Amino acid sequence: MDLTSTHLPRSKAGIPLKLSQPAETNRLLTVVLAVLALLALTAAVLLAMGRVPICTCGEVKLWTNDVTSSDNSQHIADWYTPSHIIHGFLFYWFAWLILPKMAVGWRLILSIIVEASWEIVENSPMIIDRYREATIALGYTGDSVLNSIFDIVWMIVGFALAWRLPVWLTVAIALFFEVLTAVLIRDNLTLNVIMLIWPVETIKAWQTAV
């Protein structure tokens, strides 16, 4: 199975027909170009919104460990990266349930559009202020463009893992990520959504009592 098909085409007799190599290559290239175009468009929109290209510290780091520092959400990966990988798991499952006949590659494109839209909304003044008021991200000023693009890339990684791994293993990885980040930084995807939509003072008190 390739990224651009859910089932191989069949002859009139119902016998599976293998796509020619050039056809498979062209379809894969189309998906890859669409992904790159969406990433470039997202970066352009974020730059137009006034987001900084990279951390204002002038460095590009593979990993940042301190979620309370100004480096958080500015580099390639941090403790919120697992949340974006889980996004990929969820998008794959939802697309599989809602659009089972759509080629995997186009489901991925739709997932990227959703994730990119969130990155743009997340970096709007309204959501930045919401994070500062309702969550533990008191000093949050928005993501760098680099971080936003890699958030989308990590979602793509999660989507690919969900596509290839057994469901039970994907669920196990998601639960592991949620428990790990809850223990280490007192935050995770579930808590982030709760606190953004319907803040709970008990949760906020626990998160800030470090």
trRosetta pair geometry for C-beta under 8 A, 3 or more apart (Angstrom, degrees):
i j d omega theta_ij theta_ji phi_ij phi_ji
1 5 6.4 -139 -155 84 73 89
1 6 7.4 3 -148 -151 120 24
1 8 7.8 -119 -97 -47 64 84
1 104 7.3 80 152 -5 114 137
2 5 5.6 55 57 27 83 96
2 19 7.5 -71 12 45 136 141
2 24 5.4 177 -59 -150 167 102
2 27 6.8 96 117 91 136 125
2 28 6.3 -88 179 -69 124 103
2 104 7.9 -164 117 46 41 116
2 105 7.7 -6 132 -36 79 118
3 27 7.5 177 75 127 83 99
3 28 5.8 97 42 -113 116 78
3 31 5.3 -114 118 47 131 173
3 103 7.1 69 140 159 49 104
3 104 5.2 -106 -151 86 50 102
3 105 3.7 81 146 -68 93 101
3 108 7.0 -32 -165 7 110 140
4 24 7.6 176 42 -142 120 56
4 27 3.6 -109 30 157 170 125
4 28 6.4 -120 -18 -66 117 52
4 30 7.3 67 -96 60 137 113
4 31 6.1 -144 -72 -38 96 126
4 103 4.7 1 -173 -180 39 147
4 104 7.4 -83 -54 51 15 75
4 105 4.5 -17 -82 15 59 138
4 106 7.5 72 -132 -23 63 87
5 8 6.6 68 142 -84 147 43
5 9 8.0 -89 -141 -32 140 74
5 19 7.3 -179 -28 -30 154 141
5 27 7.6 30 -33 144 90 161
5 103 5.2 -30 -79 -120 21 104
5 104 7.6 -11 61 13 29 88
6 100 7.2 106 -151 157 156 58
6 101 6.0 -143 37 -154 158 36
6 102 7.0 99 -42 82 128 25
6 103 5.8 -133 -30 -102 79 45
6 104 6.7 134 -84 -33 70 78
7 10 7.9 -24 140 -30 112 100
8 16 4.5 59 88 -162 127 105
8 17 6.3 -171 154 62 104 49
8 18 6.5 -31 -154 -97 138 42
8 19 6.9 -138 -139 -24 89 87
9 16 7.6 118 81 -155 38 58
9 17 4.9 -34 89 56 87 108
9 19 7.1 95 17 -71 105 84
10 13 7.9 -127 164 71 96 51
10 14 5.4 -6 171 -150 136 33
10 15 6.2 147 -158 67 83 30
10 16 5.6 -50 -98 -94 79 40
10 17 6.2 159 -115 -1 21 89
11 14 6.9 -45 69 22 71 18
11 15 4.7 1 32 52 113 88
11 17 5.7 110 -45 -51 80 113
19 23 4.7 -118 177 86 105 123
19 24 5.0 126 105 -57 123 91
19 27 7.9 -26 165 7 159 139
20 23 4.6 91 60 6 84 106
20 24 7.1 -155 91 -6 43 86
21 24 5.8 -55 -147 37 33 110
21 25 6.2 33 156 -20 67 108
22 25 5.6 -57 -145 38 31 113
22 26 6.2 32 157 -21 67 107
23 26 5.8 -54 -146 36 29 110
23 27 6.4 26 156 -17 64 107
24 27 6.0 -59 -149 37 29 108
24 28 6.3 27 155 -16 65 109
25 28 5.8 -58 -147 39 29 110
25 29 6.1 31 154 -21 65 108
26 29 5.6 -54 -145 36 29 113
26 30 6.5 37 153 -25 62 102
27 30 5.6 -49 -153 28 33 116
27 31 6.8 30 151 -15 63 102
27 105 7.2 165 155 23 94 163
28 31 5.8 -55 -154 35 35 109
28 32 6.3 33 151 -18 68 107
28 105 7.5 -148 -114 -94 49 147
29 32 5.6 -54 -145 38 33 112
29 33 6.1 32 157 -17 67 107
30 33 6.0 -57 -147 38 26 108
30 34 6.3 28 154 -20 62 108
30 105 7.8 83 88 144 91 148
31 34 5.6 -56 -148 36 30 113
31 35 6.4 34 153 -21 65 104
31 105 3.8 -81 -104 -167 142 128
31 106 7.6 -107 -106 -58 102 52
31 108 7.0 57 -166 67 118 127
31 109 6.9 -123 -141 -54 79 108
32 35 5.7 -52 -151 33 31 113
32 36 6.5 27 154 -14 65 106
33 36 5.8 -54 -146 40 33 110
33 37 6.1 36 154 -22 66 107
34 37 5.7 -53 -145 36 30 113
34 38 6.4 30 155 -19 64 105
34 109 5.3 -22 131 -110 134 123
35 38 5.9 -58 -152 35 28 109
35 39 6.5 27 153 -17 64 106
35 108 7.3 -24 -85 129 111 116
35 109 7.0 -115 -73 -98 69 75
35 112 6.3 -177 -127 -70 73 168
35 156 7.3 70 -149 -111 130 144
36 39 5.7 -54 -148 36 33 112
36 40 6.3 32 154 -18 66 107
37 40 5.7 -56 -147 39 30 110
37 41 6.2 31 154 -20 65 108
38 41 5.7 -52 -143 37 31 112
38 42 6.3 34 156 -21 64 105
38 109 7.1 166 -37 -149 150 76
38 112 5.0 84 118 131 156 129
38 113 6.6 -97 -140 -76 136 65
38 116 6.0 -135 168 -39 102 158
39 42 5.8 -53 -148 35 29 112
39 43 6.5 30 153 -18 63 106
39 112 7.8 -66 -57 -171 73 129
39 116 7.8 -139 -95 -96 42 127
39 149 5.8 72 -163 -146 98 102
39 152 6.4 -180 -107 94 88 144
39 153 7.8 45 -112 -63 131 87
40 43 5.7 -55 -149 36 31 112
40 44 6.4 33 152 -21 65 106
41 44 5.6 -54 -149 35 32 113
41 45 6.4 31 154 -19 65 104
41 116 7.6 49 87 176 96 152
42 45 5.8 -55 -149 35 31 110
42 46 6.3 27 155 -16 65 108
42 116 4.2 -111 -93 -150 130 116
42 119 6.3 44 -169 76 125 134
42 120 6.9 -126 -145 -55 83 102
42 148 6.9 -149 148 131 116 115
42 149 6.6 148 95 -96 120 77
42 152 6.7 103 76 -38 171 158
43 46 5.8 -58 -147 39 30 110
43 47 6.3 30 155 -19 65 107
43 145 5.3 78 -142 -178 80 120
43 148 7.7 158 -95 85 62 112
43 149 5.7 11 -76 -74 102 123
44 47 5.8 -55 -147 37 29 111
44 48 6.3 30 153 -20 63 107
45 48 5.6 -57 -150 37 31 113
45 49 6.5 31 150 -21 64 106
45 120 5.6 -22 120 -110 133 124
46 49 5.5 -54 -151 34 34 113
46 51 4.3 -39 167 38 90 140
46 119 7.2 -44 -76 134 125 106
46 120 6.6 -127 -74 -104 80 73
46 123 6.3 40 -131 73 97 160
46 145 4.7 150 105 -109 133 92
46 148 5.7 166 -97 62 161 159
47 50 7.8 77 178 -51 32 12
47 51 6.3 -83 -85 58 33 85
47 53 6.8 22 -102 -80 104 81
47 145 6.0 11 -63 -83 80 148
49 120 7.3 159 -35 -151 152 80
49 123 6.4 107 111 115 150 114
49 124 7.5 -91 -157 -94 140 60
51 123 5.6 -4 -82 175 129 147
51 142 6.2 -124 -116 139 96 131
51 143 7.0 6 -154 84 131 64
51 144 6.7 141 165 -149 101 32
51 145 5.2 128 111 -58 118 83
51 148 7.2 11 158 -8 161 141
52 55 7.3 70 113 -124 132 10
52 56 5.7 -62 -154 -63 169 83
52 144 5.1 -54 85 -122 90 84
52 145 6.9 -141 96 -4 39 87
53 144 6.6 13 116 -176 23 100
53 145 5.0 -38 -132 38 42 123
53 146 6.5 63 157 -33 58 93
54 58 7.5 71 101 -134 117 21
54 59 7.7 -151 150 81 123 27
54 60 5.6 -63 -150 -80 136 91
54 74 7.3 75 175 173 53 88
54 144 5.3 46 -145 -179 22 146
54 145 7.4 -59 -56 50 43 84
54 146 4.9 39 -104 -14 71 137
55 58 7.0 -71 93 10 85 22
55 59 5.9 -23 68 61 128 66
55 60 7.2 171 19 -87 103 47
55 61 7.6 16 -2 9 148 96
55 70 7.8 114 -157 130 107 89
55 71 6.4 1 -126 -128 145 65
55 74 3.8 75 -90 158 96 128
55 75 6.1 -9 -39 -65 125 78
55 144 5.6 -83 -61 -52 48 151
55 146 7.6 -62 -22 46 69 133
56 70 7.8 -59 52 154 104 124
56 74 7.8 -82 10 -143 67 140
57 70 7.3 133 -47 105 113 113
57 71 6.9 -18 -3 -92 147 85
57 74 7.5 86 14 136 106 152
59 75 7.9 -17 109 -98 86 114
60 75 6.4 139 -161 -135 49 87
60 76 7.1 65 176 -35 87 100
60 146 6.6 -125 -125 -164 104 166
61 64 5.6 91 94 -59 138 86
61 71 6.8 6 33 -166 144 125
61 75 4.2 -31 62 -138 85 152
61 76 6.7 -138 97 16 50 91
62 75 7.2 -3 48 157 5 121
62 76 5.2 -35 -140 53 39 135
62 77 6.4 -4 161 31 58 103
63 75 7.2 176 -101 111 4 135
63 76 7.1 -53 -60 70 44 96
63 77 5.1 -28 -100 79 69 99
63 78 6.9 140 -160 -88 58 47
64 69 7.0 -129 176 69 120 121
64 71 4.2 -165 -139 130 145 117
64 72 6.0 -156 112 -87 134 48
64 74 7.1 50 -16 53 159 87
64 75 5.0 126 -22 33 114 134
64 77 7.6 171 21 90 68 50
64 78 4.7 -21 64 -99 90 103
65 78 7.5 -158 -75 -142 17 77
65 79 7.4 70 -151 -42 40 103
66 69 4.0 62 100 -9 119 115
66 71 6.7 77 63 52 94 112
66 72 6.8 -104 101 -55 61 101
67 72 4.9 79 -147 -108 44 143
67 78 6.8 125 -94 164 76 121
67 79 5.3 -59 -68 40 116 130
67 80 7.6 111 -120 -33 113 95
67 185 5.0 72 -2 -147 150 131
67 187 7.2 -174 164 38 166 134
68 72 7.1 90 6 -21 10 141
68 139 7.5 79 -169 31 63 123
69 72 5.7 131 65 -21 66 90
70 74 7.2 27 143 -21 63 148
70 139 7.1 -78 -89 133 71 132
71 74 5.4 -113 -164 46 43 122
71 75 6.2 2 178 -16 91 118
71 78 7.8 161 123 -95 87 130
72 78 5.6 124 -139 -166 68 163
72 79 7.9 -33 -132 32 106 93
72 80 7.8 86 -173 -2 98 117
72 140 8.0 -69 95 -102 114 80
73 78 6.6 -83 -55 32 43 151
73 80 6.8 11 -80 36 86 142
73 140 7.1 40 31 -136 152 94
73 142 7.6 -154 129 137 132 26
73 143 4.6 -101 168 -103 102 78
73 144 7.3 151 134 8 67 73
73 147 5.2 107 176 158 52 161
74 143 7.0 -171 -84 -155 43 57
74 144 4.6 70 -146 -10 63 120
74 146 7.4 41 170 66 49 109
74 147 5.5 -102 -135 -42 9 135
75 78 6.6 108 59 -48 95 101
75 144 7.5 51 -54 39 32 133
75 146 6.9 -20 -137 110 28 123
75 147 6.1 43 41 -83 19 98
76 146 7.0 -61 -75 153 59 107
76 147 7.4 -131 -81 -102 17 60
76 150 4.9 -170 -150 -126 57 170
77 81 4.4 8 -152 -66 86 150
77 150 6.8 -109 -62 146 64 136
77 154 7.2 122 -107 -76 93 134
78 81 5.9 145 54 -24 43 94
78 147 7.9 -2 1 -137 115 118
79 82 7.3 -28 -180 14 48 103
79 181 5.7 136 174 -128 99 102
79 184 6.8 -146 -135 101 134 119
79 185 4.9 105 146 -26 158 153
79 187 7.6 93 122 71 121 103
80 83 5.1 -35 -172 24 68 121
80 84 7.0 66 137 -18 77 96
80 151 7.9 -19 115 -112 105 107
80 181 7.9 95 -93 -142 41 146
80 187 7.9 -30 -88 113 88 119
80 192 7.9 82 -130 -74 108 154
81 84 5.8 -58 -157 35 41 108
81 85 6.6 43 148 -20 71 102
81 150 8.0 -41 -112 134 103 104
81 151 7.7 -136 -113 -110 61 63
81 154 5.2 -140 -160 -128 84 162
82 85 5.4 -52 -148 35 39 115
82 86 6.4 41 152 -19 68 102
82 177 3.7 -179 -178 -161 131 122
82 178 7.8 -159 134 -57 128 43
82 180 7.2 149 -60 71 173 118
82 181 5.8 -156 57 -42 138 131
82 188 7.6 -43 93 -141 119 87
82 189 7.6 -117 110 -32 84 106
83 86 5.6 -54 -153 36 33 112
83 87 6.7 47 144 -28 63 96
83 177 7.6 -180 -61 147 42 126
83 181 7.5 -38 -48 17 90 176
83 188 6.7 166 -80 -175 101 55
83 189 4.0 152 -130 -75 95 95
83 192 6.7 16 -125 20 152 150
84 87 5.1 -33 -152 20 41 122
84 88 7.1 48 148 -19 60 94
84 115 7.6 81 -151 -149 94 126
84 151 4.7 -149 -104 -163 153 72
84 152 7.6 -93 -168 -63 130 18
84 154 4.0 74 101 93 122 117
84 155 4.9 -84 173 -59 88 77
84 158 6.9 -168 127 -12 57 135
85 88 5.7 -48 -164 28 38 115
85 89 7.0 43 140 -19 64 98
85 154 5.3 -74 -61 165 72 96
85 155 7.1 -149 -92 -96 26 34
85 157 5.9 -46 -116 88 90 104
85 158 3.8 151 -169 -72 52 112
85 161 7.4 20 -171 26 101 141
85 173 7.9 -84 132 139 125 118
85 177 6.8 -160 71 -101 119 165
86 89 5.2 -43 -152 30 44 117
86 90 6.3 41 152 -17 70 103
86 158 6.2 -110 -30 -140 12 151
86 174 5.0 100 -118 -130 102 95
86 177 6.1 -156 -53 83 114 146
86 178 7.5 71 -83 -57 154 93
86 189 5.3 -103 72 -28 146 161
87 90 5.9 -60 -151 40 30 108
87 91 6.1 28 155 -19 68 109
87 115 6.0 103 146 -103 140 111
87 155 4.6 -45 89 -118 116 103
87 158 6.2 116 65 65 60 154
87 189 7.7 -171 -52 -124 76 139
88 91 5.8 -53 -139 38 29 109
88 92 6.3 32 159 -21 63 105
88 111 7.1 77 -126 164 60 142
88 154 7.3 -135 -24 131 126 56
88 155 4.3 158 -62 -174 92 52
88 156 6.3 -130 -108 -30 130 5
88 157 6.3 -155 -13 72 171 51
88 158 2.2 140 56 82 122 98
88 159 3.8 -106 -164 -35 98 63
88 160 7.3 -27 173 14 138 59
88 161 7.0 83 112 36 128 95
88 162 6.3 -176 131 -1 84 119
89 92 6.1 -63 -157 33 25 110
89 93 6.5 17 154 -13 64 109
89 158 5.0 -79 -29 173 68 109
89 159 7.6 -139 -56 -82 27 39
89 161 7.1 -40 -81 81 84 104
89 162 4.6 148 -124 -71 57 129
89 170 5.4 156 -133 176 116 113
89 173 7.7 -179 -78 81 143 109
89 174 5.5 -111 63 -74 171 123
90 93 5.9 -59 -148 39 31 108
90 94 6.1 27 158 -16 68 109
91 94 5.9 -55 -141 40 29 108
91 95 6.0 26 161 -16 65 111
91 107 7.9 150 147 159 90 91
91 110 7.9 179 -175 100 112 84
91 111 3.7 96 160 -130 142 116
91 114 6.5 175 -115 63 123 137
91 115 7.2 -53 -61 -47 154 106
91 155 7.0 47 12 -179 142 108
91 158 7.8 95 34 101 102 110
91 159 5.9 -39 78 -94 112 104
92 95 6.1 -62 -147 41 25 107
92 96 6.1 27 155 -23 63 110
92 107 7.2 82 -127 135 55 127
92 111 7.1 3 -61 -84 54 154
92 158 7.5 -148 -12 128 118 79
92 159 4.8 152 -60 -142 107 67
92 162 3.7 156 60 95 155 137
92 163 5.8 -128 -143 -56 139 73
93 96 5.6 -56 -146 35 29 113
93 97 6.4 24 157 -16 64 107
93 162 6.5 -97 -42 -177 80 141
94 97 5.8 -59 -150 38 30 108
94 98 5.9 6 163 -1 68 115
95 98 6.2 -64 -131 49 27 96
95 99 5.3 -37 -171 46 69 106
95 102 7.1 -84 176 68 99 127
95 107 3.9 119 158 -158 145 114
95 110 6.4 142 -108 75 126 126
95 111 6.3 -72 -39 -58 140 105
96 99 7.5 -54 -91 64 11 64
96 100 6.1 46 -179 -100 52 70
96 107 7.3 51 -60 -151 57 161
97 100 7.1 -5 -143 -58 11 93
99 102 4.0 -3 155 9 114 125
99 107 6.0 176 84 -97 125 101
99 110 7.7 85 23 30 160 162
102 106 5.2 -106 172 82 107 116
102 107 5.4 128 104 -58 116 89
103 106 4.8 80 66 12 89 102
103 107 7.1 -153 96 -7 45 85
104 107 5.5 -53 -150 35 36 114
104 108 6.4 41 150 -23 66 102
104 163 6.1 81 -157 -131 135 133
105 108 5.5 -51 -155 31 33 115
105 109 6.7 37 147 -21 64 100
106 109 5.2 -40 -147 29 42 116
106 110 6.6 45 152 -17 65 99
107 110 5.8 -53 -153 36 34 111
107 111 6.4 37 148 -21 65 106
108 111 5.5 -55 -149 36 33 114
108 112 6.4 35 152 -21 66 103
108 156 7.0 58 -163 -130 111 85
108 159 5.7 122 -117 144 89 151
109 112 5.7 -53 -151 33 31 112
109 113 6.6 35 150 -21 63 102
110 113 5.6 -51 -152 31 34 114
110 114 6.7 33 151 -17 65 102
111 114 5.7 -53 -152 35 34 110
111 115 6.2 29 153 -14 67 108
111 155 6.9 -167 147 148 108 118
111 156 7.9 140 103 -93 120 60
111 159 5.7 132 106 -96 163 142
112 115 5.7 -56 -142 42 32 108
112 116 5.8 32 158 -19 68 110
112 152 6.2 63 -144 -168 83 113
112 155 7.4 150 -101 96 60 126
112 156 6.9 21 -86 -77 102 99
113 116 5.9 -55 -140 40 25 109
113 117 6.3 30 156 -23 61 107
114 117 5.8 -55 -150 33 27 113
114 118 6.6 27 152 -18 62 104
115 118 5.7 -54 -153 34 33 111
115 119 6.6 35 150 -21 65 103
115 151 7.3 -167 172 124 111 92
115 152 5.1 137 120 -118 125 79
115 155 4.6 -163 -115 59 160 176
116 119 5.5 -49 -149 32 36 114
116 120 6.6 35 152 -18 65 103
116 152 5.8 29 -76 -101 77 135
117 120 5.8 -56 -154 36 33 111
117 121 6.3 26 152 -13 67 108
118 121 5.7 -57 -143 43 34 107
118 122 5.7 40 156 -27 69 109
119 122 5.6 -50 -139 34 26 116
119 123 6.6 12 162 -7 59 110
119 143 7.2 -66 -158 52 91 145
119 148 4.4 112 -171 -161 128 106
119 151 6.0 153 -96 77 120 132
119 152 6.5 -56 -34 -53 148 101
120 123 6.4 -71 -154 43 25 100
120 124 7.2 43 146 -43 60 95
121 124 5.6 -38 -160 0 41 119
121 127 5.9 93 146 -29 72 149
122 127 5.2 -115 -139 118 34 151
122 128 7.8 90 160 -62 54 68
122 142 7.8 138 127 -135 77 76
122 143 7.1 32 111 0 117 117
122 148 7.9 172 71 -116 120 107
123 127 7.2 -10 -7 69 12 120
123 128 6.8 36 -150 -56 36 108
123 142 4.6 79 -139 -151 84 111
123 143 5.8 -87 -84 36 115 87
123 148 6.8 -37 -39 -86 139 139
124 127 5.2 79 59 15 84 99
124 128 6.9 -154 88 -7 38 91
125 128 5.6 -59 -141 40 30 113
125 129 6.1 29 162 -18 67 108
126 129 6.1 -60 -152 37 23 108
126 130 6.4 26 150 -22 61 108
127 130 5.2 -49 -146 34 37 117
127 131 6.4 43 154 -22 66 99
127 196 8.0 10 -152 -153 89 118
128 131 5.8 -51 -154 32 31 112
128 132 6.6 27 151 -16 63 107
128 140 6.3 -155 -156 118 77 99
128 141 6.7 29 -162 -158 130 26
128 142 5.1 -40 -99 -63 129 88
129 132 5.6 -57 -149 38 34 111
129 133 6.1 26 156 -15 68 111
130 133 5.9 -61 -143 41 28 105
130 134 5.7 -17 176 16 68 118
130 135 7.9 52 132 -3 67 100
130 196 6.3 65 137 -150 120 78
131 134 7.0 -74 -123 51 16 83
131 135 5.1 -38 -159 36 60 121
131 137 4.5 -26 161 73 105 130
131 140 4.7 -51 116 72 128 152
131 196 7.0 -15 -88 -106 67 95
132 135 7.7 -17 -52 49 10 80
132 137 6.3 -80 -84 102 47 81
132 138 5.9 71 -151 -149 71 34
132 139 7.6 98 -119 -54 98 9
132 140 5.5 -145 -72 51 80 93
134 195 5.5 157 138 164 96 81
134 196 6.4 125 94 -111 134 33
134 199 4.1 -130 -159 -70 102 133
134 204 7.7 -115 177 -85 50 133
135 140 7.8 22 75 -4 113 144
135 187 7.8 67 -174 -123 112 129
135 192 6.9 24 -123 -134 142 64
135 195 4.5 101 -97 129 85 133
135 196 6.5 -6 -53 -70 121 69
135 199 7.5 -132 -64 -107 54 107
135 204 7.4 -149 -138 -108 29 99
135 207 7.9 -53 -173 107 65 163
136 186 7.3 82 -31 98 167 107
136 187 6.3 -125 38 -69 131 129
136 195 7.8 -21 -9 174 74 168
136 204 6.8 175 -65 -142 79 72
136 207 4.4 -117 -61 136 134 128
136 208 5.8 -174 -119 -70 102 79
137 140 3.6 24 156 -35 112 129
143 147 4.3 -129 -171 86 105 120
143 148 4.7 128 107 -56 135 87
143 151 7.2 -36 -152 -21 165 136
144 147 4.6 96 54 6 81 101
144 148 7.1 -147 92 -5 43 86
145 148 5.6 -55 -148 37 34 112
145 149 6.3 33 156 -19 67 106
146 149 6.1 -60 -151 36 26 107
146 150 6.4 15 157 -9 64 110
147 150 5.9 -62 -146 44 30 105
147 151 6.3 42 151 -30 65 101
148 151 5.5 -46 -150 25 32 117
148 152 7.0 31 151 -15 61 99
149 152 5.8 -53 -161 34 36 111
149 153 6.5 38 143 -20 66 104
150 153 4.9 -45 -143 36 46 118
150 154 6.2 49 154 -21 69 97
151 154 5.9 -51 -149 35 30 110
151 155 6.7 36 147 -21 61 102
152 155 5.4 -49 -153 31 36 116
152 156 6.6 40 147 -21 65 100
153 156 5.5 -50 -154 32 36 115
153 157 6.7 42 146 -22 64 99
154 157 5.3 -43 -151 30 40 118
154 158 6.6 42 149 -18 64 100
155 158 5.6 -53 -153 36 35 112
155 159 6.3 39 148 -22 67 103
156 159 5.5 -49 -147 34 34 115
156 160 6.4 35 154 -19 65 104
157 160 5.9 -57 -151 37 29 110
157 161 6.4 29 152 -19 64 106
158 161 5.7 -54 -147 35 32 111
158 162 6.3 30 156 -17 66 106
159 162 5.9 -58 -150 37 28 109
159 163 6.4 33 150 -24 63 107
160 163 5.5 -53 -149 32 32 116
160 164 6.4 8 160 -2 66 113
161 164 6.2 -73 -146 48 28 96
161 165 5.3 1 172 -2 72 123
161 170 6.4 145 128 -109 96 97
161 173 7.3 -65 147 69 143 165
162 165 6.5 -56 -111 46 22 95
162 170 5.0 76 -111 -130 72 148
165 169 4.7 -107 168 83 116 121
165 170 5.0 141 91 -56 119 90
165 173 7.8 35 114 -5 165 137
166 169 4.7 87 63 7 87 104
166 170 7.1 -156 92 -7 44 87
167 170 5.7 -58 -149 37 33 112
167 171 6.2 33 155 -19 68 106
168 171 5.8 -55 -150 37 30 112
168 172 6.3 33 151 -22 64 107
169 172 5.4 -51 -147 35 34 115
169 173 6.4 36 153 -20 65 102
170 173 5.8 -52 -149 34 31 111
170 174 6.5 32 152 -19 63 105
171 174 5.7 -55 -150 36 32 113
171 175 6.3 29 154 -16 66 106
172 175 5.9 -55 -147 39 30 109
172 176 6.2 34 153 -22 64 107
173 176 5.6 -53 -147 35 31 114
173 177 6.4 32 154 -20 65 105
174 177 5.8 -55 -150 35 29 111
174 178 6.4 27 153 -18 64 108
175 178 5.7 -56 -147 37 32 111
175 179 6.2 27 158 -14 67 108
176 179 6.1 -60 -146 41 27 105
176 180 5.9 29 157 -22 65 112
177 180 5.7 -55 -140 37 26 113
177 181 6.2 14 166 -9 64 110
177 188 7.3 137 130 -146 75 115
177 189 7.9 37 117 -4 112 113
178 181 6.5 -61 -144 41 23 100
178 182 6.2 25 157 -21 61 112
178 188 4.6 96 -145 172 64 153
178 189 6.5 -73 -102 34 94 93
178 190 6.1 46 -145 -1 124 114
179 182 5.7 -58 -146 37 29 113
179 183 6.3 24 158 -17 65 109
179 188 7.9 25 -34 -77 16 158
180 183 6.1 -64 -153 37 25 107
180 184 6.1 1 162 -2 65 117
181 184 5.9 -62 -130 49 31 99
181 185 5.5 -31 -170 39 72 104
181 187 6.2 -61 150 85 103 58
181 188 4.2 130 86 -91 116 89
182 185 7.8 -66 -105 59 10 63
182 186 6.5 34 -167 -125 48 30
182 187 7.1 -167 -103 48 49 12
182 188 4.9 -42 -57 -22 81 125
182 191 6.9 131 -105 -18 94 134
183 186 7.9 -2 -164 -68 4 52
186 191 7.8 -111 154 125 56 173
186 206 6.6 -163 -161 128 126 85
186 207 4.5 162 134 -127 122 66
186 210 6.5 -144 1 -62 143 122
187 191 5.4 -134 -144 84 54 131
187 192 6.2 68 -178 -62 99 89
187 207 6.3 62 -66 -135 87 123
188 191 5.2 87 47 18 69 102
188 192 6.7 -125 97 -11 31 95
189 192 5.6 -58 -145 35 27 115
189 193 6.5 25 159 -18 64 105
190 193 6.1 -59 -154 34 27 107
190 194 6.5 25 153 -17 64 109
191 194 5.6 -55 -146 38 34 113
191 195 6.0 24 160 -13 69 111
191 203 6.4 -177 -148 -175 102 133
191 207 7.4 144 168 -79 141 130
192 195 6.2 -61 -143 42 25 103
192 196 6.1 22 159 -19 63 113
193 196 5.9 -60 -144 37 27 109
193 197 6.1 5 166 -2 65 114
194 197 6.5 -74 -145 46 21 95
194 198 6.2 -58 -170 62 61 82
194 199 7.8 108 135 -104 71 30
194 200 6.4 -23 151 1 115 112
194 203 6.8 60 109 29 130 177
195 198 7.9 -80 -107 72 15 42
195 199 5.1 43 -153 -110 61 71
195 200 7.0 -90 -94 25 70 74
195 203 6.3 -133 -78 105 103 133
195 204 6.8 121 -127 -73 120 90
196 199 7.8 89 -40 -65 8 79
199 203 7.7 -143 -169 61 60 113
199 204 6.5 21 -173 -43 102 127
200 203 4.3 69 81 9 104 110
200 204 6.8 174 87 -11 53 85
201 204 5.5 -56 -145 40 36 112
201 205 6.1 40 156 -23 69 104
202 205 5.8 -52 -147 34 28 111
202 206 6.5 27 153 -16 62 106
203 206 5.7 -57 -151 37 32 110
203 207 6.2 30 153 -19 67 108
204 207 5.6 -55 -144 37 32 111
204 208 6.2 16 162 -8 67 111
205 208 6.3 -65 -142 44 25 100
205 209 6.1 31 157 -32 63 112
206 209 5.8 -56 -143 26 27 114
207 210 7.6 -31 164 -26 40 108
